[in-house]
């Protein structure tokens, strides 16, 4: 986990400098008093990112530094799930 987070910390400034990047933040789960919370998974990292457009997201995905980052962390992750959202109102 430490090696993975170190790689995430290194890539973050590069991503934040990309055209159209609004937010790029990594989060860990913690226990809370909410009764509706799923069980905490200590090894789960959630990346919340916001982009000005789908084109900006597409360019980000194809950026050379992202390809290099993904190659470095590919064996550090068990799985990846993505959700692309838009404002509901």
C-alpha positions, -999 to 999 in steps of 0.1 A, spaced: 0 0 0 28 24 9 45 20 -26 11 24 -43 3 56 -25 38 69 -31 31 65 -69 -3 82 -65 13 111 -47 39 115 -75 13 115 -104 -12 138 -87 5 171 -95 9 161 -131 -27 153 -134 -39 185 -117 -18 205 -142 -37 189 -171 -62 210 -191 -97 204 -178 -87 188 -145 -109 201 -117 -102 176 -89 -80 145 -85 -81 133 -49 -73 99 -33 -93 87 -3 -92 59 23 -122 44 40 -127 51 77 -153 40 102 -181 64 109 -212 65 131 -235 62 100 -256 31 102 -259 28 64 -221 25 59 -208 -7 43 -180 -25 61 -147 -6 59 -121 -21 36 -87 -9 48 -70 -17 15 -95 2 -7 -84 35 -22 -110 56 -40 -100 82 -65 -124 110 -69 -117 131 -100 -136 158 -119 -131 169 -154 -144 199 -173 -155 177 -202 -155 141 -215 -129 152 -240 -106 163 -212 -111 129 -195 -103 111 -227 -71 132 -232 -61 124 -196 -65 87 -201 -42 88 -232 -16 110 -216 19 94 -216 24 101 -179 -8 81 -172 3 52 -193 36 52 -174 19 54 -140 -5 26 -149 24 4 -159 42 11 -126 11 3 -104 -4 -26 -124 9 -53 -100 0 -32 -69 -38 -33 -75 -62 -61 -71 -90 -45 -92 -102 -13 -107 -138 -1 -111 -147 32 -127 -180 52 -127 -184 82 -149 -210 106 -137 -228 138 -147 -248 162 -125 -284 150 -120 -297 186 -120 
